[in-house]
Amino acid sequence: MFYVAAREMGAYYYKGEAVYKPGTFFAGGGERALVGDKAYGAVRALDVETGKMKWEFRLQSPPWAGVLATAGGVVFGGSNEGNFFAIDAATGKALWDFQTGGAIEANPISFLIDGIQHVAIAAGQALFVFGLPSAEMER
């Protein structure tokens, strides 16, 4: 499966004058949403052999964050509204949700510390880190 965060929206894109300043956002243009467009976002699971969509997890608005798929069958993602969530990779059903209080525009990451798997996300001006339960810990 291939998991992707999708931005479903129409917009006008334009080129503009831009002065590069190190450490700041640099785009050389911009985007203006279409008036009346019913924009939304989604996390989608696509079959890599056929390209067909297997499931879709709808989001309130088009996301800027990407997703993280794990070998344990969980897909993590975040929304503009500040929700950090976990989805079942096989079904697209919500498993867990945490309101961070800030927009999520970064990709989730995962790492191991002392044998414990963690997942982290930057949201607003904060970094959230969660320890994930393992099968051994649940026994």
Secondary structure as the mmCIF struct_conf table of DSSP 4:
data_model
#
loop_
_struct_conf.conf_type_id
_struct_conf.id
_struct_conf.beg_label_comp_id
_struct_conf.beg_label_asym_id
_struct_conf.beg_label_seq_id
_struct_conf.end_label_comp_id
_struct_conf.end_label_asym_id
_struct_conf.end_label_seq_id
STRN STRN1 PHE A 2 GLU A 8
STRN STRN2 ALA A 11 LYS A 15
TURN_TY1_P TURN_TY1_P1 PRO A 22 GLY A 23
BEND BEND1 THR A 24 THR A 24
BEND BEND2 GLY A 28 GLY A 28
STRN STRN3 GLY A 29 ALA A 33
HELX_LH_PP_P HELX_LH_PP_P1 LEU A 34 LEU A 34
TURN_TY1_P TURN_TY1_P2 VAL A 35 GLY A 36
STRN STRN4 TYR A 40 LEU A 46
TURN_TY1_P TURN_TY1_P3 VAL A 48 THR A 50
STRN STRN5 MET A 53 LEU A 59
BEND BEND3 GLN A 60 SER A 61
BEND BEND4 TRP A 64 TRP A 64
STRN STRN6 LEU A 68 ALA A 69
TURN_TY1_P TURN_TY1_P4 ALA A 71 GLY A 72
BEND BEND5 GLY A 73 GLY A 73
STRN STRN7 VAL A 74 GLY A 78
TURN_TY1_P TURN_TY1_P5 ASN A 80 GLU A 81
BEND BEND6 GLY A 82 GLY A 82
STRN STRN8 ASN A 83 ASP A 88
TURN_TY1_P TURN_TY1_P6 ALA A 89 THR A 91
STRN STRN9 ALA A 94 GLN A 99
BEND BEND7 GLY A 101 GLY A 102
BEND BEND8 ALA A 106 ALA A 106
STRN STRN10 ILE A 109 ILE A 113
TURN_TY1_P TURN_TY1_P7 ASP A 114 GLY A 115
STRN STRN11 ILE A 116 ALA A 123
TURN_TY1_P TURN_TY1_P8 GLY A 124 GLN A 125
STRN STRN12 ALA A 126 GLY A 131
HELX_LH_PP_P HELX_LH_PP_P2 LEU A 132 PRO A 133
HELX_RH_AL_P HELX_RH_AL_P1 ALA A 135 GLU A 138
#
